[in-house]
Amino acid sequence: MKSLVVLFSYHHNNTEKIAGVFAKVLDAQIKTPHQVDPEEIGAYDLVGFGSGIYSARHHQSLLDLADRLPPVTGRKAFIFSTYGAPAVFADEKFVKNNHAQLREKLEAKGYTVSGEFGCAGWNTNSFLKYFGGLNRGRPNADDLKNAKAFAENLT
């Protein structure tokens, strides 16, 4: 299966750590949204789309890429993210809500979303930097183990 991981990771490279696990398991390249030609994505059997979560949605560059994708048939995608919200409040519904806009764009283009993954990431935005941040040390070894299991189930 030919796979690609499209990633935008900025602050602490939280999402890049997760993408690295996916790329290793899937033998996939990692590219940023700006490195991808929307036409080339149709050549992949499985494409992962991920970033940190910004105001309850993926990074704008990823959403813009999804808008530019040509329609496809029979292609699979997966969605992933890291979030700076308190990990104790996050559950599957929280992750799905954060992924909703990207999921809708991909499904409108004909992709079947075969899975979604989210985990906490270290957040030092705004006033949090004065207190050492939130979710320090995340993603951690358990998050990476969960990411590996998620990717293994995609194949």
C-alpha positions as CSV (number, residue, x, y, z in Angstrom):
1,M,0.0,0.0,0.0
2,K,1.4,3.4,-1.0
3,S,1.0,5.8,1.9
4,L,1.7,9.5,2.6
5,V,1.5,11.5,5.8
6,V,0.7,15.2,5.4
7,L,1.7,17.1,8.5
8,F,1.7,20.6,9.9
9,S,3.6,20.7,13.2
10,Y,4.7,23.9,14.8
11,H,5.1,24.7,18.5
12,H,6.8,21.8,20.1
13,N,6.7,19.2,17.3
14,N,4.1,17.3,19.2
15,T,2.2,16.2,16.1
16,E,5.5,15.5,14.2
17,K,6.3,12.8,16.9
18,I,3.0,11.1,16.2
19,A,3.5,11.4,12.4
20,G,6.9,9.8,12.7
21,V,5.4,6.7,14.2
22,F,2.8,6.5,11.5
23,A,5.4,7.0,8.7
24,K,7.5,4.2,10.2
25,V,4.7,1.7,10.5
26,L,3.2,2.6,7.0
27,D,6.6,3.1,5.3
28,A,5.3,6.5,4.3
29,Q,6.9,9.8,3.4
30,I,6.0,12.9,5.5
31,K,5.3,16.1,3.7
32,T,3.9,19.5,4.8
33,P,0.8,20.8,3.1
34,H,3.0,23.3,1.2
35,Q,5.2,20.5,-0.2
36,V,2.2,18.6,-1.6
37,D,0.8,19.0,-5.1
38,P,-3.0,18.2,-4.6
39,E,-2.9,16.2,-7.9
40,E,-0.2,13.9,-6.6
41,I,-2.2,12.8,-3.5
42,G,-4.6,10.7,-5.7
43,A,-1.7,8.4,-6.4
44,Y,-1.6,7.2,-2.8
45,D,-3.7,4.4,-1.5
46,L,-3.7,5.9,2.1
47,V,-3.1,9.5,3.1
48,G,-2.9,10.7,6.7
49,F,-3.7,14.3,7.4
50,G,-2.7,15.9,10.7
51,S,-1.7,18.9,12.7
52,G,-2.1,20.4,16.1
53,I,-5.6,21.7,17.0
54,Y,-6.1,25.4,16.8
55,S,-9.5,26.7,18.1
56,A,-11.1,23.3,17.8
57,R,-9.9,22.6,14.2
58,H,-6.8,21.6,12.3
59,H,-4.3,24.1,11.0
60,Q,-5.6,26.3,8.2
61,S,-2.9,25.1,5.8
62,L,-4.2,21.6,6.1
63,L,-7.8,22.7,5.6
64,D,-6.8,24.8,2.5
65,L,-5.1,21.7,1.1
66,A,-8.2,19.6,1.6
67,D,-10.2,22.3,-0.3
68,R,-7.7,22.0,-3.3
69,L,-7.8,18.2,-3.5
70,P,-9.4,16.8,-6.7
71,P,-12.2,14.3,-6.3
72,V,-11.2,10.7,-5.8
73,T,-12.8,7.3,-5.8
74,G,-11.6,4.3,-3.7
75,R,-9.0,6.2,-1.7
76,K,-8.6,6.0,2.1
77,A,-7.5,8.7,4.5
78,F,-6.9,9.0,8.2
79,I,-6.9,12.0,10.4
80,F,-4.7,12.7,13.4
81,S,-4.0,15.6,15.8
82,T,-2.4,16.6,19.0
83,Y,-4.3,19.1,21.2
84,G,-3.4,21.4,24.1
85,A,-6.6,21.0,26.1
86,P,-6.3,19.2,29.4
87,A,-5.9,15.5,28.7
88,V,-8.4,14.6,31.4
89,F,-11.2,16.3,29.4
90,A,-10.4,14.6,26.1
91,D,-12.2,11.5,24.8
92,E,-13.1,10.1,21.5
93,K,-16.0,12.5,21.1
94,F,-13.7,15.5,21.8
95,V,-11.2,14.3,19.1
96,K,-14.0,13.7,16.5
97,N,-15.4,17.1,17.2
98,N,-11.9,18.7,16.6
99,H,-11.6,16.7,13.4
100,A,-15.1,17.4,12.0
101,Q,-14.2,20.2,9.6
102,L,-11.3,18.3,8.0
103,R,-13.3,15.0,7.9
104,E,-16.2,16.7,6.1
105,K,-13.8,18.2,3.5
106,L,-12.1,14.9,2.8
107,E,-15.4,13.0,2.6
108,A,-16.8,15.6,0.2
109,K,-13.8,14.9,-2.1
110,G,-14.6,11.1,-2.0
111,Y,-12.1,9.9,0.6
112,T,-13.1,7.2,3.1
113,V,-11.8,8.2,6.5
114,S,-10.6,4.9,7.9
115,G,-9.6,6.1,11.3
116,E,-9.0,9.1,13.5
117,F,-6.3,9.5,16.2
118,G,-5.8,12.3,18.7
119,C,-3.7,12.7,21.8
120,A,-2.6,15.5,24.2
121,G,0.4,17.6,23.3
122,W,2.5,20.0,25.4
123,N,0.9,23.5,25.2
124,T,2.7,26.6,26.3
125,N,0.5,29.1,24.4
126,S,-0.6,32.4,26.0
127,F,-0.5,32.6,29.8
128,L,0.3,28.8,30.1
129,K,4.0,29.5,29.4
130,Y,4.2,31.3,32.7
131,F,3.2,28.1,34.5
132,G,5.3,25.6,32.6
133,G,2.5,24.7,30.2
134,L,-0.1,22.1,30.0
135,N,0.4,18.4,29.2
136,R,4.1,18.6,29.7
137,G,5.9,15.5,28.4
138,R,3.1,14.7,25.9
139,P,3.0,12.9,23.6
140,N,4.5,10.4,25.9
141,A,5.5,6.7,25.5
142,D,1.9,5.5,25.9
143,D,0.7,8.0,23.3
144,L,3.4,6.8,20.9
145,K,2.5,3.1,21.6
146,N,-1.2,4.0,20.9
147,A,-0.2,5.7,17.7
148,K,1.7,2.6,16.6
149,A,-1.3,0.3,17.3
150,F,-3.6,2.7,15.4
151,A,-1.3,2.7,12.4
152,E,-1.0,-1.1,12.4
153,N,-4.8,-1.3,12.3
154,L,-4.9,0.9,9.2
155,T,-3.0,-1.6,7.0
